[in-house]
Amino acid sequence: MEERRQINRVDYPTKSVIVVCDTMDKYFVETENVSPLGMGLKLDGDAPDLTGKDIIIVAETLIMYSTVVRQEKAIDGSWTVGIQAKKFTSDVLQYLFDSITPGLKDE
């Protein structure tokens, strides 16, 4: 029997920022499309290859923990990047809360 349900990406043009989890490097990107399972991004051409890296992306009202699954050079010299969502772990969530609310623990 063929599966009739599918999850399609929808256009979601917005400015975003990604943070590479192991290095804390930050890159500004343009989100092109989004689904519950991933996003399509456009990254400057001088950025390094992030394939296989875990990232956190913030796109307007969305925060997604993801792995970069592909990165291809576009005609204009930029990178087209595909990411796949990952489930937030307790450690990642704790890091986010600690980073978002510095100093609140002392109050």
C-alpha positions in Angstrom: 0.0 0.0 0.0 1.4 3.4 -0.9 1.6 6.1 1.7 -0.6 9.0 0.8 0.5 11.4 3.4 3.6 13.6 2.8 5.2 16.5 4.4 6.0 19.3 1.9 8.1 22.3 2.5 6.4 25.7 2.2 7.9 29.0 1.2 9.2 30.9 4.2 11.5 33.7 3.1 13.1 35.4 6.1 16.5 36.4 7.5 17.8 33.9 10.0 20.9 33.0 12.0 22.5 29.6 12.5 24.9 28.7 15.3 27.2 25.7 14.9 26.9 23.7 18.1 30.5 22.5 18.5 32.3 25.8 17.6 29.6 28.4 18.4 30.3 30.0 15.0 27.4 32.1 13.8 26.2 32.6 10.2 23.5 34.8 8.8 21.4 33.0 6.3 18.2 33.4 4.3 15.5 30.8 5.0 13.8 29.8 1.8 11.4 27.1 2.8 10.4 25.2 5.9 8.6 22.0 7.0 8.2 20.3 10.4 11.2 18.1 9.5 13.7 20.6 8.0 14.5 23.8 6.1 16.1 25.0 3.0 18.6 27.8 3.5 20.8 30.1 1.5 24.3 30.8 2.9 27.0 33.2 1.8 29.5 31.7 -0.6 32.5 32.3 1.7 31.1 30.2 4.5 32.7 26.8 5.2 31.2 23.4 4.5 28.8 22.6 7.3 27.7 19.2 6.1 27.2 16.8 9.0 27.4 19.6 11.6 24.7 20.1 14.3 23.3 23.6 14.3 20.6 25.6 16.0 18.7 27.9 13.7 16.6 30.9 14.7 14.2 32.1 12.0 11.7 34.7 13.2 9.4 32.7 15.4 11.1 29.4 14.9 14.0 27.7 16.7 15.1 24.4 15.3 17.9 22.0 16.3 19.2 20.4 13.1 21.9 18.6 11.2 23.2 20.0 7.9 22.5 17.1 5.5 23.6 18.8 2.3 25.4 21.9 1.0 25.6 22.7 -2.7 27.1 25.6 -4.5 24.5 27.7 -6.2 24.9 29.5 -9.6 25.3 32.9 -7.8 28.2 31.6 -5.7 26.1 31.2 -2.5 25.4 27.9 -0.9 22.1 26.1 -0.9 21.9 24.2 2.4 19.4 21.5 3.5 18.9 20.8 7.1 17.1 18.0 8.9 15.4 18.6 12.3 16.5 16.8 15.4 14.7 16.3 18.6 15.9 18.7 21.3 17.9 16.9 24.0 17.8 18.0 27.7 21.4 19.2 27.4 20.7 21.4 24.3 17.6 22.9 26.0 19.5 23.6 29.2 22.3 25.3 27.2 19.7 27.4 25.4 18.0 28.5 28.6 21.3 29.2 30.2 22.4 31.3 27.2 19.2 33.2 26.9 18.9 34.1 30.5 22.4 34.9 31.8 22.5 36.2 35.3 18.9 35.3 36.2 20.1 32.4 38.3 21.9 34.8 40.6 18.9 37.0 41.2 
